[in-house]
Amino acid sequence: MRFYIADQHFFHNNLNTAMDHRGFPDSETMNEYMIERWNARVKKKDEVIILGDFSVGNVEQTTEVLKRLAGKKYLVAGNHDRFAKNTRFDTSLFGWIHAYKEMSDDGRKVVLCHYPIMCYNGQYRVNGEGEAKTYMLYGHVHNTFDEELIRRFVRETRESVRTVRGETGPTPIPCRMINCFCMRSDYTPLTLDEWIALENE
């Protein structure tokens, strides 16, 4: 199975009292909880795509956490992933590291970036049933006001229509952007279908 998650911020103690207000007593407790949630879901042969800001720890700290996490890990690098640029870091701990990636997931296209892309490649494409064929998965904004601005954009875009060559009338714009922020899933990596279901709740 393939899972997605963003913005764990391992070792980032300030997020317990500011910004996210995660509420853990310290980063060690937070780290252990996130590792437990991950390993309760992910098996050895599963794939997990991390949409950035995995860890603010140093090379040694981050390496230790990675070795404790099950599955094959892939990193869409975020602004806090400084460990990945350190020459001492063993990049083979990830299957790949990219700033941007487009992939297929069960017949659907996923556009992967740490930063939300409002005009992403394939955002107008739908299948024969009118369902979105492309999803933009992102992180970075956590649950801040920036995320609310993105939500407003998504709502307004979905309420819009455009004329498409070959169609009989105005066509809605699907606009499927999903914030894979770890707190939304109680720090558990989710499949694309699970993130879609969470969006529709």
N, CA, C and O of each residue as an XYZ file, in Angstrom:
804
protein
N       0.850     -1.201      0.000
C       0.000      0.000      0.000
C       0.881      1.246      0.000
O       2.042      1.215      0.409
N       0.293      2.335     -0.469
C       1.017      3.605     -0.472
C       0.275      4.607      0.409
O      -0.942      4.770      0.318
N       1.045      5.264      1.256
C       0.492      6.237      2.184
C       1.149      7.600      1.971
O       2.204      7.719      1.348
N       0.483      8.628      2.516
C       0.984      9.994      2.438
C       0.827     10.667      3.805
O      -0.100     10.375      4.561
N       1.763     11.576      4.096
C       1.681     12.352      5.339
C       2.619     13.551      5.215
O       3.592     13.513      4.462
N       2.318     14.611      5.957
C       3.133     15.827      5.867
C       3.343     16.451      7.244
O       2.526     16.301      8.152
N       4.456     17.148      7.363
C       4.714     18.076      8.474
C       4.731     17.437      9.860
O       4.147     17.976     10.800
N       5.393     16.298      9.986
C       5.528     15.739     11.325
C       6.410     16.603     12.222
O       6.142     16.720     13.418
N       7.440     17.198     11.675
C       8.335     18.067     12.464
C       8.891     17.330     13.681
O       8.805     17.826     14.805
N       9.455     16.160     13.459
C      10.108     15.465     14.574
C      11.114     16.409     15.234
O      11.811     17.161     14.553
N      11.182     16.362     16.556
C      12.106     17.141     17.392
C      11.762     18.629     17.484
O      12.531     19.398     18.062
N      10.626     19.048     16.928
C      10.270     20.471     16.941
C       9.373     20.759     18.140
O       8.149     20.792     18.019
N       9.993     20.966     19.290
C       9.255     21.103     20.538
C       8.328     22.311     20.558
O       7.269     22.259     21.184
N       8.703     23.400     19.886
C       7.896     24.621     19.916
C       6.480     24.402     19.392
O       5.573     25.150     19.756
N       6.274     23.403     18.554
C       4.940     23.179     17.997
C       3.959     22.649     19.036
O       2.758     22.580     18.778
N       4.462     22.274     20.206
C       3.572     21.838     21.280
C       2.922     23.005     22.009
O       1.873     22.849     22.634
N       3.542     24.164     21.928
C       3.016     25.324     22.652
C       2.663     26.486     21.734
O       1.983     27.419     22.160
N       3.111     26.447     20.490
C       2.838     27.528     19.539
C       2.423     26.927     18.201
O       2.619     25.733     17.973
N       1.866     27.720     17.339
C       1.425     27.351     15.988
C       0.426     26.193     16.023
O      -0.782     26.428     15.991
N       0.910     24.936     16.089
C       0.003     23.779     16.081
C      -0.658     23.539     17.434
O      -1.766     23.008     17.496
N       0.005     23.921     18.501
C      -0.464     23.638     19.868
C      -0.771     22.143     20.015
O      -1.871     21.755     20.408
N       0.221     21.325     19.694
C       0.019     19.865     19.704
C      -0.245     19.316     21.104
O      -0.924     18.299     21.248
N       0.275     19.966     22.120
C      -0.083     19.596     23.480
C       0.738     18.503     24.133
O       0.446     18.113     25.263
N       1.761     17.995     23.451
C       2.633     17.013     24.094
C       3.519     17.736     25.108
O       3.846     18.904     24.900
N       3.918     17.070     26.206
C       4.749     17.736     27.208
C       6.145     18.101     26.708
O       6.763     19.041     27.209
N       6.641     17.350     25.713
C       7.973     17.618     25.161
C       8.089     16.923     23.811
O       7.227     16.130     23.433
N       9.162     17.228     23.091
C       9.334     16.654     21.754
C       9.577     15.149     21.805
O       9.201     14.432     20.878
N      10.202     14.660     22.880
C      10.446     13.223     22.984
C       9.125     12.446     23.016
O       8.973     11.428     22.341
N       8.175     12.945     23.811
C       6.863     12.298     23.886
C       6.156     12.381     22.534
O       5.548     11.411     22.081
N       6.241     13.535     21.904
C       5.644     13.717     20.580
C       6.251     12.744     19.569
O       5.530     12.086     18.818
N       7.571     12.662     19.557
C       8.249     11.756     18.628
C       7.779     10.317     18.808
O       7.454      9.634     17.837
N       7.748      9.871     20.045
C       7.363      8.481     20.317
C       5.927      8.210     19.877
O       5.626      7.139     19.350
N       5.047      9.179     20.092
C       3.653      9.001     19.690
C       3.550      8.893     18.166
O       2.824      8.044     17.649
N       4.273      9.747     17.457
C       4.221      9.722     15.995
C       4.811      8.430     15.439
O       4.305      7.888     14.457
N       5.877      7.935     16.062
C       6.466      6.656     15.643
C       5.482      5.512     15.881
O       5.329      4.624     15.042
N       4.826      5.547     17.025
C       3.846      4.506     17.353
C       2.690      4.506     16.356
O       2.275      3.447     15.885
N       2.171      5.689     16.037
C       1.051      5.791     15.093
C       1.458      5.297     13.703
O       0.699      4.590     13.040
N       2.639      5.672     13.279
C       3.165      5.246     11.972
C       3.261      3.731     11.905
O       2.723      3.109     10.989
N       3.949      3.137     12.875
C       4.213      1.693     12.845
C       2.972      0.845     13.102
O       2.957     -0.343     12.778
N       1.942      1.438     13.676
C       0.686      0.711     13.853
C      -0.040      0.542     12.521
O      -0.904     -0.325     12.385
N       0.309      1.361     11.553
C      -0.375      1.333     10.255
C       0.491      0.793      9.123
O       0.004      0.052      8.269
N       1.748      1.152      9.112
C       2.624      0.871      7.978
C       3.352     -0.456      8.177
O       3.916     -0.720      9.239
N       3.326     -1.280      7.135
C       4.039     -2.561      7.161
C       5.342     -2.451      6.366
O       5.584     -1.456      5.683
N       6.159     -3.473      6.465
C       7.509     -3.451      5.896
C       7.534     -3.113      4.407
O       8.404     -2.363      3.965
N       6.596     -3.652      3.626
C       6.617     -3.464      2.180
C       5.788     -2.269      1.707
O       5.728     -1.989      0.510
N       5.156     -1.575      2.636
C       4.368     -0.395      2.273
C       5.271      0.776      1.904
O       6.442      0.818      2.284
N       4.715      1.717      1.165
C       5.419      2.942      0.794
C       4.776      4.129      1.492
O       3.552      4.227      1.569
N       5.615      5.035      2.004
C       5.106      6.258      2.617
C       5.797      7.449      1.964
O       7.023      7.563      1.986
N       4.994      8.328      1.384
C       5.525      9.556      0.806
C       5.304     10.673      1.806
O       4.173     11.001      2.164
N       6.408     11.249      2.249
C       6.385     12.335      3.233
C       6.432     13.646      2.468
O       7.378     13.909      1.725
N       5.401     14.470      2.655
C       5.282     15.708      1.888
C       5.956     16.877      2.599
O       5.392     17.966      2.704
N       7.148     16.638      3.076
C       7.986     17.705      3.597
C       7.898     17.963      5.085
O       6.938     17.583      5.756
N       8.935     18.622      5.578
C       9.096     18.985      6.988
C       8.958     17.764      7.891
O       8.181     17.745      8.845
N       9.734     16.763      7.556
C       9.745     15.529      8.336
C      10.407     15.737      9.688
O       9.881     15.295     10.709
N      11.568     16.412      9.705
C      12.327     16.513     10.944
C      13.150     17.794     10.985
O      13.726     18.218      9.983
N      13.189     18.395     12.164
C      14.093     19.525     12.387
C      15.315     19.074     13.183
O      16.153     19.890     13.565
N      15.408     17.775     13.427
C      16.548     17.233     14.158
C      17.803     17.215     13.303
O      17.754     17.445     12.095
N      18.925     16.937     13.947
C      20.177     16.847     13.196
C      20.248     15.514     12.464
O      19.320     14.709     12.537
N      21.348     15.283     11.761
C      21.495     14.071     10.950
C      21.355     12.814     11.799
O      20.640     11.887     11.418
N      22.020     12.770     12.930
C      21.995     11.578     13.775
C      20.599     11.326     14.337
O      20.118     10.193     14.321
N      19.953     12.371     14.831
C      18.612     12.225     15.398
C      17.613     11.745     14.345
O      16.827     10.828     14.581
N      17.664     12.383     13.187
C      16.720     12.051     12.117
C      16.961     10.643     11.596
O      16.008      9.919     11.308
N      18.217     10.249     11.473
C      18.550      8.900     11.019
C      17.981      7.853     11.973
O      17.438      6.839     11.534
N      18.103      8.093     13.256
C      17.592      7.147     14.253
C      16.082      6.967     14.098
O      15.580      5.845     14.157
N      15.362      8.070     13.902
C      13.911      7.986     13.732
C      13.573      7.222     12.456
O      12.718      6.337     12.476
N      14.226      7.550     11.358
C      13.954      6.879     10.087
C      14.141      5.377     10.184
O      13.368      4.613      9.606
N      15.151      4.954     10.903
C      15.424      3.522     11.038
C      14.379      2.809     11.894
O      14.232      1.590     11.816
N      13.662      3.565     12.702
C      12.616      2.973     13.536
C      11.264      2.899     12.829
O      10.363      2.195     13.284
N      11.123      3.618     11.726
C       9.845      3.672     11.019
C       9.746      2.576      9.971
O      10.670      2.379      9.182
N       8.626      1.865      9.962
C       8.409      0.771      9.015
C       8.181      1.308      7.606
O       7.842      2.476      7.417
N       8.375      0.433      6.624
C       8.056      0.752      5.251
C       9.173      1.419      4.484
O      10.229      1.744      5.027
N       8.906      1.616      3.191
C       9.839      2.315      2.308
C       9.441      3.778      2.283
O       8.286      4.112      2.021
N      10.391      4.636      2.553
C      10.099      6.050      2.737
C      10.627      6.893      1.578
O      11.704      6.635      1.041
N       9.844      7.903      1.206
C      10.186      8.817      0.119
C       9.926     10.232      0.609
O       8.959     10.471      1.333
N      10.782     11.174      0.220
C      10.677     12.528      0.754
C      10.477     13.563     -0.345
O      11.286     13.690     -1.264
N       9.373     14.299     -0.223
C       9.186     15.530     -0.985
C       9.683     16.629     -0.046
O       8.990     17.001      0.901
N      10.860     17.136     -0.307
C      11.565     17.978      0.668
C      10.810     19.261      0.993
O      10.235     19.911      0.121
N      10.831     19.600      2.274
C      10.226     20.842      2.743
C      11.290     21.813      3.221
O      12.480     21.499      3.222
N      10.855     22.980      3.620
C      11.791     24.038      4.022
C      12.531     23.726      5.313
O      13.582     24.313      5.570
N      12.006     22.811      6.137
C      12.676     22.471      7.399
C      13.551     21.218      7.309
O      14.198     20.846      8.287
N      13.576     20.577      6.163
C      14.329     19.316      6.036
C      15.810     19.575      5.747
O      16.351     19.097      4.750
N      16.444     20.322      6.617
C      17.855     20.686      6.411
C      18.778     19.480      6.528
O      19.854     19.458      5.930
N      18.365     18.487      7.290
C      19.183     17.282      7.447
C      19.503     16.648      6.098
O      20.584     16.091      5.913
N      18.552     16.734      5.142
C      18.713     16.062      3.848
C      19.800     16.703      2.987
O      20.303     16.083      2.050
N      20.158     17.943      3.308
C      21.194     18.638      2.534
C      22.575     18.464      3.144
O      23.578     18.864      2.554
N      22.624     17.866      4.325
C      23.893     17.648      5.005
C      24.639     16.490      4.331
O      24.060     15.428      4.100
N      25.888     16.692      4.026
C      26.671     15.660      3.327
C      26.840     14.397      4.164
O      27.153     13.338      3.620
N      26.640     14.488      5.471
C      26.763     13.304      6.335
C      25.493     12.446      6.340
O      25.502     11.324      6.845
N      24.406     12.976      5.781
C      23.149     12.230      5.801
C      23.144     11.148      4.724
O      23.520     11.400      3.580
N      22.719      9.951      5.095
C      22.629      8.823      4.174
C      21.309      8.913      3.406
O      20.266      8.486      3.903
N      21.359      9.467      2.202
C      20.142      9.676      1.428
C      19.475      8.366      1.009
O      18.315      8.370      0.597
N      20.196      7.244      1.109
C      19.599      5.955      0.750
C      18.524      5.524      1.752
O      17.824      4.540      1.516
N      18.389      6.240      2.853
C      17.302      5.966      3.797
C      15.951      6.295      3.168
O      14.912      5.834      3.642
N      15.967      7.093      2.103
C      14.766      7.374      1.322
C      14.912      6.730     -0.053
O      16.012      6.667     -0.602
N      13.813      6.260     -0.597
C      13.838      5.726     -1.958
C      14.198      6.799     -2.963
O      14.895      6.538     -3.943
N      13.719      8.009     -2.714
C      14.107      9.198     -3.479
C      13.805     10.442     -2.666
O      13.009     10.412     -1.727
N      14.448     11.526     -3.038
C      14.180     12.840     -2.453
C      13.997     13.812     -3.612
O      14.896     13.973     -4.438
N      12.838     14.458     -3.675
C      12.544     15.440     -4.711
C      11.839     16.638     -4.079
O      11.236     16.520     -3.012
N      11.918     17.770     -4.733
C      11.155     18.945     -4.303
C       9.748     18.915     -4.899
O       8.823     19.530     -4.367
N       9.600     18.193     -6.010
C       8.314     18.125     -6.725
C       8.270     16.786     -7.444
O       9.281     16.317     -7.969
N       7.082     16.171     -7.464
C       6.975     14.856     -8.112
C       5.542     14.660     -8.602
O       4.585     15.057     -7.936
N       5.409     14.042     -9.775
C       4.107     13.618    -10.285
C       4.131     12.106    -10.413
O       5.081     11.538    -10.953
N       3.082     11.451     -9.915
C       3.020      9.993     -9.922
C       1.607      9.535    -10.236
O       0.683     10.342    -10.329
N       1.456      8.234    -10.396
C       0.146      7.623    -10.550
C      -0.181      6.833     -9.286
O       0.685      6.165     -8.720
N      -1.424      6.913     -8.855
C      -1.883      6.158     -7.688
C      -3.244      5.558     -8.030
O      -4.256      6.258     -8.035
N      -3.257      4.269     -8.314
C      -4.487      3.546     -8.618
C      -5.275      4.235     -9.738
O      -6.482      4.446     -9.624
N      -4.579      4.578    -10.808
C      -5.221      5.167    -11.975
C      -5.460      6.652    -11.909
O      -5.991      7.244    -12.848
N      -5.073      7.259    -10.804
C      -5.211      8.709    -10.666
C      -3.835      9.346    -10.600
O      -2.876      8.745    -10.116
N      -3.756     10.559    -11.088
C      -2.495     11.282    -11.026
C      -2.427     12.042     -9.711
O      -3.410     12.646     -9.282
N      -1.255     12.008     -9.070
C      -1.037     12.816     -7.880
C       0.125     13.762     -8.143
O       1.187     13.358     -8.616
N      -0.100     15.013     -7.829
C       0.934     16.040     -7.903
C       1.401     16.277     -6.476
O       0.606     16.645     -5.611
N       2.690     16.067     -6.228
C       3.238     16.088     -4.875
C       4.200     17.253     -4.712
O       5.174     17.374     -5.455
N       3.923     18.106     -3.739
C       4.815     19.220     -3.427
C       4.581     19.613     -1.974
O       3.460     19.540     -1.471
N       5.650     20.029     -1.308
C       5.473     20.496      0.072
C       4.569     21.715      0.113
O       3.781     21.885      1.043
N       4.689     22.559     -0.896
C       3.931     23.812     -0.942
C       2.676     23.639     -1.798
O       2.742     23.023     -2.861
N       1.530     24.173     -1.353
C       0.303     24.054     -2.151
C       0.438     24.778     -3.490
O       0.930     25.905     -3.556
N      -0.003     24.116     -4.545
C       0.032     24.692     -5.893
C      -1.413     24.864     -6.355
O      -2.111     23.882     -6.610
N      -1.851     26.093     -6.459
C      -3.255     26.344     -6.777
C      -3.585     26.069     -8.238
O      -4.711     25.685     -8.554
N      -2.632     26.257     -9.122
C      -2.845     25.940    -10.537
C      -1.927     24.776    -10.895
O      -0.890     24.964    -11.531
N      -2.315     23.577    -10.482
C      -1.458     22.404    -10.635
C      -1.739     21.698    -11.954
O      -2.813     21.848    -12.535
N      -0.777     20.940    -12.411
C      -0.868     20.226    -13.672
C      -1.973     19.176    -13.621
O      -1.941     18.283    -12.775
N      -2.945     19.277    -14.517
C      -4.019     18.295    -14.590
C      -5.252     18.627    -13.778
O      -6.137     17.781    -13.646
N      -5.342     19.828    -13.227
C      -6.445     20.123    -12.317
C      -7.813     20.129    -12.999
O      -8.829     20.015    -12.314
N      -7.868     20.260    -14.318
C      -9.153     20.281    -15.011
C      -9.590     18.900    -15.501
O     -10.708     18.751    -15.995
N      -8.740     17.904    -15.372
C      -9.025     16.603    -15.971
C     -10.001     15.787    -15.118
O      -9.860     15.677    -13.900
N     -10.995     15.220    -15.806
C     -11.984     14.365    -15.141
C     -12.155     13.088    -15.956
O     -11.824     13.046    -17.141
N     -12.671     12.055    -15.310
C     -12.934     10.805    -16.023
C     -14.332     10.835    -16.629
O     -15.000     11.869    -16.599
N     -14.777      9.710    -17.177
C     -16.079      9.642    -17.831
C     -17.253      9.918    -16.919
O     -18.336     10.277    -17.382
N     -17.038      9.749    -15.604
C     -18.110     10.014    -14.633
C     -18.023     11.428    -14.063
O     -18.783     11.794    -13.166
N     -17.099     12.207    -14.589
C     -16.955     13.581    -14.116
C     -16.144     13.714    -12.841
O     -16.116     14.785    -12.236
N     -15.474     12.629    -12.419
C     -14.657     12.673    -11.200
C     -13.247     13.130    -11.533
O     -12.747     12.889    -12.632
N     -12.618     13.786    -10.582
C     -11.262     14.294    -10.778
C     -10.299     13.157    -11.094
O     -10.369     12.085    -10.492
N      -9.407     13.400    -12.035
C      -8.364     12.425    -12.373
C      -7.022     12.808    -11.750
O      -6.074     12.022    -11.779
N      -6.942     14.017    -11.186
C      -5.680     14.502    -10.627
C      -5.922     15.108     -9.251
O      -6.900     15.825     -9.039
N      -5.014     14.811     -8.315
C      -5.083     15.347     -6.954
C      -3.764     16.022     -6.620
O      -2.693     15.491     -6.912
N      -3.848     17.196     -6.005
C      -2.657     17.926     -5.578
C      -2.507     17.724     -4.073
O      -3.337     18.206     -3.302
N      -1.459     17.015     -3.644
C      -1.211     16.732     -2.230
C      -0.085     17.623     -1.740
O       0.959     17.730     -2.383
N      -0.300     18.261     -0.597
C       0.658     19.242     -0.109
C       0.721     19.241      1.414
O      -0.022     18.529      2.089
N       1.624     20.053      1.928
C       1.770     20.279      3.362
C       2.021     21.761      3.605
O       1.358     22.623      3.027
N       2.985     22.039      4.465
C       3.539     23.380      4.714
C       2.646     24.299      5.545
O       3.130     24.946      6.473
N       1.360     24.368      5.233
C       0.517     25.391      5.868
C      -0.119     24.919      7.177
O      -0.768     25.710      7.861
N       0.057     23.643      7.536
C      -0.501     23.102      8.779
C      -2.000     23.427      8.848
O      -2.738     23.158      7.900
N      -2.446     24.001      9.968
C      -3.847     24.405     10.082
C      -3.952     25.915     10.294
O      -4.807     26.390     11.041
N      -3.072     26.657      9.628
C      -2.983     28.104      9.799
C      -4.007     28.838      8.929
O      -4.794     28.223      8.209
N      -3.972     30.173      9.017
C      -4.846     31.007      8.193
C      -4.552     30.800      6.711
O      -5.449     30.922      5.877
N      -3.303     30.489      6.380
C      -2.974     30.203      4.985
C      -3.795     29.032      4.458
O      -4.227     29.042      3.306
N      -4.010     28.022      5.304
C      -4.834     26.882      4.885
C      -6.273     27.329      4.651
O      -6.924     26.851      3.721
N      -6.776     28.236      5.477
C      -8.138     28.738      5.259
C      -8.235     29.487      3.934
O      -9.243     29.380      3.237
N      -7.200     30.243      3.581
C      -7.198     30.940      2.294
C      -7.225     29.938      1.136
O      -7.897     30.166      0.130
N      -6.494     28.831      1.282
C      -6.512     27.796      0.241
C      -7.901     27.172      0.153
O      -8.400     26.923     -0.944
N      -8.526     26.919      1.298
C      -9.879     26.357      1.317
C     -10.857     27.281      0.599
O     -11.729     26.821     -0.137
N     -10.706     28.581      0.818
C     -11.577     29.545      0.132
C     -11.370     29.456     -1.378
O     -12.331     29.467     -2.147
N     -10.115     29.368     -1.788
C      -9.806     29.252     -3.206
C     -10.436     27.996     -3.801
O     -11.032     28.043     -4.877
N     -10.299     26.869     -3.092
C     -10.843     25.608     -3.577
C     -12.366     25.707     -3.705
O     -12.933     25.297     -4.718
N     -13.024     26.251     -2.680
C     -14.489     26.373     -2.727
C     -14.927     27.230     -3.906
O     -15.843     26.863     -4.642
N     -14.271     28.374     -4.082
C     -14.648     29.275     -5.167
C     -14.381     28.641     -6.530
O     -15.170     28.809     -7.461
N     -13.280     27.920     -6.647
C     -12.955     27.272     -7.912
C     -13.967     26.187     -8.240
O     -14.388     26.065     -9.390
N     -14.364     25.394     -7.249
C     -15.335     24.322     -7.490
C     -16.701     24.878     -7.861
O     -17.477     24.216     -8.550
N     -16.996     26.089     -7.409
C     -18.271     26.724     -7.747
C     -18.241     27.381     -9.125
O     -19.265     27.850     -9.621
N     -17.057     27.408     -9.736
C     -16.895     28.034    -11.049
C     -17.082     27.009    -12.159
O     -16.928     25.806    -11.946
N     -17.413     27.501    -13.337
C     -17.522     26.645    -14.516
C     -16.743     27.291    -15.644
O     -16.498     28.497    -15.638
N     -16.360     26.478    -16.605
C     -15.664     26.995    -17.779
C     -16.139     26.250    -19.013
O     -16.661     25.139    -18.920
N     -15.958     26.854    -20.139
C     -16.345     26.230    -21.400
C     -15.179     25.401    -21.912
O     -14.064     25.899    -22.072
N     -15.455     24.127    -22.165
C     -14.430     23.204    -22.638
C     -14.776     22.771    -24.053
O     -15.917     22.403    -24.334
N     -13.790     22.816    -24.946
C     -14.011     22.401    -26.325
C     -14.499     20.948    -26.366
O     -13.913     20.066    -25.739
N     -15.565     20.723    -27.103
C     -16.119     19.387    -27.228
C     -17.222     19.088    -26.240
O     -17.927     18.091    -26.397
N     -17.399     19.926    -25.219
C     -18.471     19.730    -24.243
C     -19.715     20.506    -24.691
O     -19.614     21.494    -25.419
N     -20.871     20.050    -24.252
C     -22.128     20.678    -24.658
C     -22.452     21.934    -23.854
O     -23.240     22.770    -24.297
N     -21.857     22.067    -22.697
C     -22.157     23.236    -21.872
C     -21.034     23.530    -20.913
O     -20.005     22.856    -20.942
N     -21.211     24.540    -20.048
C     -20.173     24.883    -19.068
C     -19.829     23.689    -18.186
O     -20.711     22.920    -17.802
N     -18.564     23.536    -17.870
C     -18.064     22.388    -17.116
C     -17.494     22.834    -15.776
O     -16.706     23.778    -15.736
N     -17.871     22.177    -14.670
C     -17.293     22.521    -13.369
C     -15.795     22.216    -13.325
O     -15.310     21.358    -14.062
N     -15.072     22.914    -12.465
C     -13.642     22.678    -12.257
C     -13.497     21.824    -10.999
O     -13.911     22.256     -9.923
N     -12.920     20.626    -11.102
C     -12.876     19.751     -9.919
C     -12.035     20.300     -8.762
O     -12.491     20.279     -7.619
N     -10.838     20.783     -9.024
C      -9.936     21.359     -8.011
C      -9.857     20.494     -6.755
O     -10.566     20.731     -5.776
N      -8.997     19.501     -6.798
C      -8.840     18.579     -5.672
C      -7.472     18.772     -5.036
O      -6.496     18.133     -5.431
N      -7.410     19.655     -4.052
C      -6.188     19.920     -3.293
C      -6.375     19.364     -1.891
O      -7.378     19.649     -1.237
N      -5.415     18.573     -1.425
C      -5.543     17.933     -0.116
C      -4.323     18.250      0.736
O      -3.190     17.965      0.349
N      -4.566     18.836      1.884
C      -3.518     19.111      2.865
C      -3.322     17.847      3.704
O      -4.192     17.486      4.496
N      -2.187     17.180      3.533
C      -1.914     15.922      4.241
C      -1.240     16.162      5.595
O      -0.410     15.367      6.037
N      -1.604     17.249      6.234
C      -1.046     17.630      7.532
C      -1.279     16.524      8.562
O      -2.404     16.055      8.732
N      -0.222     16.116      9.239
C      -0.255     14.944     10.121
C      -1.287     15.020     11.236
O      -1.831     13.990     11.634
N      -1.570     16.213     11.750
C      -2.540     16.313     12.835
C      -3.953     15.977     12.369
O      -4.788     15.565     13.174
N      -4.227     16.150     11.081
C      -5.562     15.842     10.547
C      -5.852     14.350     10.626
O      -7.014     13.948     10.693
N      -4.811     13.528     10.621
C      -4.984     12.070     10.646
C      -4.470     11.461     11.947
O      -4.178     10.267     12.005
N      -4.361     12.278     12.985
C      -3.800     11.825     14.262
C      -2.427     11.191     14.038
O      -2.103     10.152     14.613
N      -1.626     11.846     13.183
C      -0.229     11.463     12.931
C      -0.078     10.104     12.247
O       0.987      9.489     12.300
N      -1.138      9.648     11.615
C      -1.126      8.357     10.932
C      -1.039      8.558      9.423
O      -1.857      9.298      8.875
N      -0.094      7.939      8.727
C      -0.082      8.007      7.259
C      -1.363      7.391      6.691
O      -1.815      6.346      7.157
N      -1.944      8.049      5.678
C      -3.184      7.581      5.064
C      -2.993      7.338      3.567
O      -2.111      7.922      2.938
N      -3.833      6.469      3.013
C      -3.842      6.261      1.572
C      -4.514      7.451      0.897
O      -5.138      8.279      1.560
N      -4.385      7.531     -0.424
C      -5.057      8.593     -1.162
C      -6.562      8.533     -0.941
O      -7.194      9.565     -0.715
N      -7.140      7.346     -1.003
C      -8.587      7.218     -0.794
C      -8.993      7.686      0.599
O     -10.050      8.294      0.770
N      -8.162      7.405      1.585
C      -8.481      7.836      2.955
C      -8.379      9.347      3.095
O      -9.185      9.955      3.800
N      -7.401      9.964      2.437
C      -7.315     11.427      2.470
C      -8.517     12.044      1.752
O      -9.053     13.058      2.198
N      -8.938     11.436      0.644
C     -10.112     11.936     -0.075
C     -11.353     11.846      0.805
O     -12.152     12.781      0.864
N     -11.507     10.716      1.487
C     -12.671     10.530      2.389
C     -12.638     11.552      3.519
O     -13.679     12.092      3.893
N     -11.463     11.820      4.064
C     -11.342     12.802      5.141
C     -11.729     14.197      4.640
O     -12.347     14.973      5.368
N     -11.361     14.507      3.393
C     -11.739     15.783      2.801
C     -13.241     15.922      2.659
O     -13.782     17.022      2.764
N     -13.909     14.816      2.422
C     -15.357     14.845      2.149
C     -16.215     14.755      3.396
O     -17.442     14.798      3.309
N     -15.583     14.630      4.558
C     -16.373     14.532      5.802
C     -17.077     15.843      6.113
O     -17.782     15.941      7.117
